[in-house]
């Protein structure tokens, strides 16, 4: 069996990605999209930001081009660069330019991880100009109404060095995400993995325990994503305590004492 | 060939020195008679330990020697050494008598030694138990050691015995701890203390009555734990079987009814009260290993204080919330009555479940109010106490109704501490190394961080003016050091095309060769990741020009470190004896170098003595919270470690050396700059051969310090 290779702008999400609505985020996103406003997703890791973007791409029937930002990401990685082909230099669009050209949704994940100079290139796209200047080719790319820019960041763990600049953040409509409440979170786990309600409830309870430990030894509690991982393992027949240990405790912390404490918590529950 | 055993005279000679027999009049002969019968290796072992203990106290050393043979019969050498060190630790903390008790009560120690081998020790497990209990929902509880051997809680702290050794395996003993913690958490969480104890115990036999309550509550709480923490409940059942003798208690039907009633999902303390009349005194089951005791006298006071305090805080928080929502509403509606007291409503979202914080919402005039985190925490705690938020809590506080100062924990002003009697509150305690004893004095030094008031005088300007030329050249040298953008050529990835590489590659292709993939240029920023801490000697001996030179050096250093952008902190240290180690914060890592800092540097004054180990340990602790690839601890000093008590000579040097070793272990590079010309004798021993500089001419200090810093960090 061979996997299909598609250009990102040609890849449309066909099946509805499962997303559990928490508030009115879908309505707000759609409104912002219609009004050509860029969107900023805030929230802790693993609470469903990326899934929400997939869901919205499916809803709006636009291709979704995701760029995971890292500290080596340069402006030309986003906009594009010249490459050599057949003895000549050829311009190749970067993901941002592609999105603009094809009216896709461009999602810059963990934007603060990118270098400061990189974040500035999205500024003309993120205000009412909605253009992407491409200095190297001497062109200005105008965005179509279908194009949408979304960025995400996690206000929880970023250092002072990596804060989002005011000039960047004040261009966006912000949607705040958090872990859903207990009942909803259990429902998500059940839908995603098919485990029984009792185990799902216990997993959520365990997650709350770890989230209570945030600040007293943990940087971050267990995310919904980790719960889904653990639930998947449990569904495969791994014992819940082991699943919590491998999928949750070990993933969250390296601190030996904390790991034991979390193990004690999970073994108290299951 | 084995060494010959020591003769009587040889032993006497040594013991006389250890016991200081000339002054203490301890009779070395008695001890010598015991030792003479031993083989040489044992003789050496005892004499060595005797020497180490005598560094603490001669009488203690004598008693040890007298008991040593018996101890060696009961324990191995390793344990005997531990026994001796327990005694010296006790001497440090409590004095001679308790230390003597440890030595004389050898049998007890031997017994506890066995307990220690298989038991769980609270000190070791607390790092696991604490996050464990904080992970359980509800109020953030603390864990502490109980003075007697009974576990109990005062509703804020769970007190546990220092050692648990009920079962053979340490794993099981840890489980007892865990179950005890969970059980006491359940007492607080599920409302045992909501019982009207005053009323209930107002009877002929309050002791039995309390026993009955404990038994009934245990049933109810175990059922709660079974629902909340089923895994732990299973373990608790196993523990019960292991710790109680297997005599099945026969219970009447009546008892079974009680159990059923209390195990119901909606059982509460009222059911316990109700059942109290149903059971007789003789039916009570044995208490189990994790249930501890109820210490009501400890609870009442703490609860009372907390309830009052939390009510005040909560109502004030409500008044702030009300103000905020008022502000919002004012934009839409004009007329609002300020004098009216605002009352909030509580809305619970799900009545079926146990009332818990996430399901409680605050409502003001029919609108939901977002609850800030600290208020949420308060609500959790109030709900734990009352089972709900009582209606009288829900009136927002009027202006001036509460004086919050009353509830604030009395914050001790470190400067005031010494005006009263000596106490250790609000200070940090550090161990100190005793090289003679080859062991740490536990929690020996009392350290306080004090502030230096900035003094705004002309010192800084004068210094900058005086060293104008030097500063200029220093600036120049440091600017060269600064990490700058470098254009890296021929990279696999990069921002731009490297035309030279491209042309070459193109030529390669034309001539049929393979083309390289290194065709890009990349800007690379070399970042310095250095954090440096300066520890400045503020001892009395620096008075005069040394102090001036120190301050001048600091000013120049700060100027040039700014250029490099390295993170730096400056602390001054001084003190008198181990009970008064004072650290003066001049600049912390997160503070910016500004006029206030300059003022503080200007106000660095000579104080008392130089005790170094404790400060190095404190610096290490501060440093451990700083993330940097290079950590540098630079001490600027004028002489050997030296304090008013025994902290001088070899003792001080060895403790400092040990502290530096600890710092090194944590990835910190210590370095010492001194003006003591004799320093070459002891500094290599403390800091290592290459980690110090001796400056012969004090006036050279400002230049040298910056120069040394430059060399160290490049």
Interface residues (C-beta under 8 A of the other chain):
Chain A: X72 X74 X75 X76 X81 X82 X84 X87 X89 X181 X182 X183 X202 X208 X209 X210 X212 X213 X216 X217 X218 X241 X257 X258 X260 X261 X262 X264 X265 X266 X267 X268 X269 X270
Chain B: X127 X128 X129 X130 X131 X132 X134 X135 X136 X137 X140 X178 X182 X229 X230 X231 X232 X235 X350 X358 X493 X494 X495 X496 X497 X502 X505 X506 X509 X519
